[in-house]
Amino acid sequence: MLSRALAAILLLATCGVDPDDGRTVVTFPGSALGEEGRLLQRQIVRFMEENPDIRVDLQRTPDDATQRHQLYVQRLNARSHDPDILQLDVIWTPEFAAAGWLLPLDEAAVDTDEFFPATLEANRWWDGQLFAVPWFVDVGMLYWRTDLLPAAPATMDALTRGARAGMSDSVPRGIVWQGARYEGLVTTFLEYLGGFGGEIMTSDGRVVVDSPQAIRALTFMHAQIHNLGIAPEAVLTWHEEEARFAFQNGTAVMMRNWPYAYALLASDDSRVAGRFSVAPMPAAPGGHPTAALGGNQLAINARSDAPEAALRLIAFLTATDQMLERAELAGQFPTRHALYDDPRLAASLPMPADQARAIIEAATPRPVIPIWTELSEILQIELHRALVGQASPEVALGRAARAMTEVVDEAGIPELQERMRRRGVALR
């Protein structure tokens, strides 16, 4: 499976070797905390037993995404050969690839047909090259009360009707979501946006977040709070946990959140245990169910001294057996679609595997662009202004589109694409 990719990579670098025992050394920064940390250590031990010519040095790094990002940027900016493998948030891959920090991967090394398409899309630069392998996936989803609704809403109108029908004195909130001014607001908006048939950017990099579909999506979010009365005004300050507490305490009919909440909602101290299920977010006519894509990927430092060994470790960690073990012990969803037919996965996930797959199949990445963080900050401000009533959705999104377009133009994204194409695999 790896032969073509390994041959290409071996032309780029000479592996780092331990002078004491002659083994190739691979450095990998990873989690050191809790079950996830213990799981990674066990899997690395197994890998070394199967690959006695390689020694993996597991470097303890912060689990906080911001701190890990800063650490990577500092080391890669310094043109460091270490670490060899990088664990990336889904929105970091284009940033790191555009900076020349990641080794492009041969498609034959990854078995791309085995992965959910959206997880690969998020790891390609605009010329189609793949720069990271999806490790585990995270997606936004709709939680709904099975004791209050006969089925999950399939349309935006049904969402409104279901929220109203389920509300009562004891369940005063129809739906809760993440509305504070941070990245979570953008992922929530992305799901409503896709549901109305819109997108933030086109595939060729044009900002279209002020389209009629986008205005309808943001208008609907605003109306849930201020006109329809199905979402509390408090959501404008809420993150994931505030929404979870509201739903878990039985005060909301529906909730938009991530998979981590499922096991907590099913626990003995939850007031909705046994009385909820999950589904993709619904869609309006002309739209499609949309789940914001999250998760982690594994990539190779373009300056690695051990690219062949690094790729072998990535192939091991993203193989079927390791993904199943990660699902069972860490509750993280595999990125290989065939596993969702495997009874071993069904026995491991906190939610039914067919429900998880249906939501992952609706996954949509945020724009795959190296300046996404800057664009997101602009969008967060304008979305929040519209939701609190400081500007109409049309005015707010118009401002966002103009400011985002200026940033894209100033960054010279088309020129950057062309440089990437000319550079090809010669990223060192």
MOSUL-V787083 format. One record per residue. PSI is psi in radians with two decimals (NA if undefined). Layout:
BEGIN
psi=PSI
psi=PSI
END
This chain:
BEGIN
psi=-0.61
psi=-0.07
psi=-0.85
psi=-0.78
psi=-0.71
psi=-0.66
psi=-0.72
psi=-0.74
psi=-0.62
psi=-0.40
psi=-0.32
psi=-0.43
psi=2.72
psi=2.30
psi=2.53
psi=2.40
psi=2.38
psi=2.05
psi=-0.31
psi=-0.70
psi=0.04
psi=0.01
psi=2.60
psi=2.36
psi=2.24
psi=2.21
psi=2.34
psi=1.91
psi=2.22
psi=3.10
psi=2.46
psi=0.07
psi=2.54
psi=-2.81
psi=-0.61
psi=-0.73
psi=-0.76
psi=-0.67
psi=-0.80
psi=-0.72
psi=-0.75
psi=-0.73
psi=-0.64
psi=-0.67
psi=-0.77
psi=-0.72
psi=-0.77
psi=-0.57
psi=-0.64
psi=-0.31
psi=1.29
psi=-0.19
psi=0.00
psi=2.38
psi=2.22
psi=2.15
psi=1.88
psi=2.01
psi=2.23
psi=2.14
psi=2.82
psi=2.47
psi=-0.38
psi=2.20
psi=-0.72
psi=-0.77
psi=-0.69
psi=-0.72
psi=-0.81
psi=-0.72
psi=-0.82
psi=-0.84
psi=-0.75
psi=-0.79
psi=-0.70
psi=-0.59
psi=-0.53
psi=0.10
psi=0.67
psi=2.51
psi=-0.15
psi=2.31
psi=2.81
psi=-0.68
psi=2.45
psi=2.28
psi=1.99
psi=2.42
psi=2.70
psi=-0.49
psi=0.00
psi=-0.43
psi=-0.89
psi=-0.61
psi=-0.85
psi=-0.62
psi=-0.77
psi=-0.50
psi=-0.11
psi=0.35
psi=-0.21
psi=2.50
psi=2.20
psi=2.51
psi=2.44
psi=2.34
psi=-0.58
psi=-0.33
psi=-0.21
psi=-0.21
psi=1.00
psi=-0.46
psi=-0.30
psi=-0.19
psi=2.65
psi=2.32
psi=-0.71
psi=-0.57
psi=-0.51
psi=-0.69
psi=-0.68
psi=-0.26
psi=0.24
psi=2.45
psi=2.94
psi=-0.29
psi=0.11
psi=-0.12
psi=2.49
psi=2.31
psi=-0.11
psi=2.73
psi=2.20
psi=2.22
psi=-0.98
psi=2.73
psi=2.57
psi=2.45
psi=2.56
psi=2.55
psi=2.84
psi=2.11
psi=2.40
psi=2.63
psi=2.01
psi=-0.33
psi=-0.16
psi=-0.38
psi=2.51
psi=-0.40
psi=2.85
psi=2.46
psi=2.35
psi=-0.22
psi=2.88
psi=-0.64
psi=-0.72
psi=-0.59
psi=-0.79
psi=-0.79
psi=-0.75
psi=-0.70
psi=-0.79
psi=-0.74
psi=-0.57
psi=-0.24
psi=2.57
psi=-3.09
psi=-0.63
psi=-0.31
psi=1.37
psi=-0.13
psi=2.24
psi=-0.74
psi=2.53
psi=2.58
psi=-3.08
psi=1.92
psi=0.07
psi=2.85
psi=1.51
psi=-3.06
psi=-0.52
psi=-0.57
psi=-0.69
psi=-0.71
psi=-0.64
psi=-0.83
psi=-0.70
psi=-0.65
psi=-0.70
psi=-0.66
psi=-0.88
psi=-0.59
psi=-0.44
psi=0.08
psi=0.24
psi=3.10
psi=2.86
psi=-0.80
psi=2.66
psi=2.97
psi=-0.37
psi=0.24
psi=0.18
psi=2.36
psi=2.13
psi=0.51
psi=-0.07
psi=0.36
psi=2.83
psi=-0.64
psi=-0.71
psi=-0.70
psi=-0.70
psi=-0.69
psi=-0.82
psi=-0.60
psi=-0.69
psi=-0.71
psi=-0.76
psi=-0.74
psi=-0.57
psi=-0.60
psi=-0.85
psi=-0.37
psi=-0.85
psi=-0.45
psi=0.42
psi=-0.30
psi=2.38
psi=2.59
psi=-0.41
psi=-0.39
psi=-0.34
psi=-0.15
psi=0.08
psi=2.53
psi=-2.87
psi=-0.77
psi=-0.65
psi=-0.71
psi=-0.73
psi=-0.79
psi=-0.73
psi=-0.80
psi=-0.76
psi=-0.54
psi=0.05
psi=0.30
psi=0.13
psi=2.52
psi=-0.68
psi=2.82
psi=2.43
psi=2.19
psi=-3.01
psi=2.95
psi=-0.45
psi=-0.50
psi=-0.39
psi=-0.91
psi=-0.62
psi=-0.68
psi=-0.45
psi=-0.02
psi=2.90
psi=-0.52
psi=0.16
psi=2.37
psi=-0.14
psi=0.18
psi=2.25
psi=0.06
psi=0.57
psi=2.85
psi=-3.14
psi=2.75
psi=2.89
psi=2.70
psi=2.53
psi=3.09
psi=2.63
psi=2.92
psi=2.30
psi=-0.14
psi=-2.96
psi=2.60
psi=2.33
psi=2.32
psi=2.10
psi=2.32
psi=2.28
psi=-2.92
psi=-3.09
psi=2.66
psi=2.82
psi=2.28
psi=2.91
psi=2.26
psi=2.22
psi=-0.34
psi=0.23
psi=2.46
psi=-0.08
psi=0.97
psi=-0.63
psi=-0.85
psi=-0.65
psi=-0.73
psi=-0.64
psi=-0.69
psi=-0.72
psi=-0.75
psi=-0.67
psi=-0.86
psi=-0.45
psi=0.21
psi=2.90
psi=-0.88
psi=-0.72
psi=-0.62
psi=-0.72
psi=-0.73
psi=-0.70
psi=-0.66
psi=-0.73
psi=-0.76
psi=-0.48
psi=-0.12
psi=0.36
psi=2.39
psi=2.29
psi=2.70
psi=-0.05
psi=2.11
psi=-0.53
psi=-0.44
psi=-0.35
psi=-0.07
psi=0.00
psi=2.16
psi=-0.41
psi=-0.63
psi=-0.72
psi=-0.57
psi=-0.20
psi=-0.63
psi=2.57
psi=-0.34
psi=2.81
psi=2.36
psi=-0.60
psi=-0.59
psi=-0.72
psi=-0.78
psi=-0.73
psi=-0.65
psi=-0.74
psi=-0.61
psi=-0.33
psi=0.13
psi=2.47
psi=2.16
psi=2.69
psi=2.83
psi=2.26
psi=1.51
psi=2.46
psi=-0.28
psi=0.46
psi=-0.68
psi=-0.77
psi=-0.72
psi=-0.70
psi=-0.69
psi=-0.70
psi=-0.82
psi=-0.69
psi=-0.79
psi=-0.85
psi=-0.64
psi=-0.80
psi=-0.67
psi=-0.74
psi=-0.72
psi=-0.54
psi=-0.08
psi=0.24
psi=-0.32
psi=2.69
psi=2.72
psi=-0.69
psi=-0.80
psi=-0.78
psi=-0.79
psi=-0.53
psi=-0.76
psi=-0.75
psi=-0.80
psi=-0.74
psi=-0.81
psi=-0.71
psi=-0.68
psi=-0.70
psi=-0.74
psi=-0.75
psi=-0.78
psi=-0.75
psi=-0.54
psi=-0.23
psi=0.78
psi=-0.78
psi=-0.72
psi=-0.66
psi=-0.72
psi=-0.77
psi=-0.69
psi=-0.69
psi=-0.74
psi=-0.74
psi=-0.65
psi=-0.59
psi=-2.24
psi=-0.09
psi=1.13
psi=-0.10
psi=NA
END
